[in-house]
Amino acid sequence: MASPAATVILLAALFGLVSISKSADPQECAAARNQNQQALRRDKVTVLMNGFSESRIPLLHSLAVAYSLSPIVSSVLVLWGNPSTPPRVLRQLARNLSISSSSAPISLLSQPSASLNNRFLPRPSHISTDSVLICDDDVEVDSKSLEFAFRVWEKNPNRLVGLFARSHDLDLNRREWIYTVHPDRFSIVLTKFMFLRARYLYLYTCVGGARMERARGIVDAVRNCEDLLMNFVMAEEAQVGPLLVGAKRVMDYGDARNDGEEGVRVGLSSRKGEHRKRRGWCIGEFHRVLGRMPLRYSYGKIVDDVGEQGLCYKGGKIVFCDHS
Ligand SMILES: *[C@@H]1O[C@H](CO)[C@@H](O)[C@H](O)[C@H]1NC(C)=O
């Protein structure tokens, strides 16, 4: 059962009662449109790390520094999405990041609003690479796997390349789309860690007219599902599914948004059910407003060599991630 609050939001979104966000700053879209694609660097990636929780700042800081030390990283942009964080804390964080012993520059950018669509602003004045790595502030990936995932993306620049996969499916009885995990296939990769062409940020934010505007409005109404919409955008553009890469070592410190999806599945079943229900609803709505279902299945996982091991931090314990 969805909570009453969630139901109200879903109904409000259904009937268009929640204000629909307009596309991004037209100037930013114009600048992105005019960006010289040939001049973008192809040998390095810009890391876009989402930050929200003040309690995770020490972890965010150490992850940002680790990324900045990788030879494939051109710069790290920490995108702060919590509008209620005191400016004093953000000033301190910006200072701390700028003086840390990093290699590539690290900057802190405050999101212009709480909209999750801001995660995919094209930022032509900050991004000068062909690819971006979108990641959360609670997922730690070893440097070799980071580089390997980038190599996989380089060979498949039109696809999303991620470490965490999910699926859409059709519930034939209820005749509705659902969000699920299949053991043998997937059609969605999560923004916990995902490489993509910077061009897709532009397509998500600036292209697609009224249909995409309505789809972005759904993201704002449910405060969720922006990652699913990005998977729609990529599949529509490239006509293929995403790619899944196996990492040697992943620490997933857990994200409230993804609770009940990864690792230990104890005491979270109702939350998990609600989360999945809402994500399934988003898939159905995106299909409805965009007028088609572009998501496609991919199969298998690309691994560097043997010895892959996933570790998840859940409920105070380190456990093996369930990759099945
Ligand atoms: C900044 O660094 C100082 C000194 O290490 C630390 O005490 C403080 O908590 C940090 N603040 C933020 C917001 O990162």
The ligand as an SDF file (V2000), in Angstrom:
LIG
                    3D

 14 14  0  0  0  0  0  0  0  0999 V2000
   35.8580   21.1620    6.8540 C   0  0  0  0  0  0  0  0  0  0  0  0
   37.0960   20.7280    7.3890 O   0  0  0  0  0  0  0  0  0  0  0  0
   37.1960   20.8800    8.7850 C   0  0  0  0  0  0  0  0  0  0  0  0
   38.6330   20.5280    9.1720 C   0  0  0  0  0  0  0  0  0  0  0  0
   38.9980   19.2580    8.7010 O   0  0  0  0  0  0  0  0  0  0  0  0
   36.1660   19.9990    9.4660 C   0  0  0  0  0  0  0  0  0  0  0  0
   36.2410   20.1310   10.8690 O   0  0  0  0  0  0  0  0  0  0  0  0
   34.7760   20.4090    8.9930 C   0  0  0  0  0  0  0  0  0  0  0  0
   33.8110   19.5310    9.5350 O   0  0  0  0  0  0  0  0  0  0  0  0
   34.6960   20.3790    7.4800 C   0  0  0  0  0  0  0  0  0  0  0  0
   33.4090   20.9020    7.0980 N   0  0  0  0  0  0  0  0  0  0  0  0
   32.7670   20.5790    5.9910 C   0  0  0  0  0  0  0  0  0  0  0  0
   31.4020   21.1650    5.7960 C   0  0  0  0  0  0  0  0  0  0  0  0
   33.2240   19.8520    5.1460 O   0  0  0  0  0  0  0  0  0  0  0  0
  1  2  1  0
  1 10  1  0
  2  3  1  0
  3  4  1  0
  3  6  1  0
  4  5  1  0
  6  7  1  0
  6  8  1  0
  8  9  1  0
  8 10  1  0
 10 11  1  0
 11 12  1  0
 12 13  1  0
 12 14  2  0
M  END
$$$$
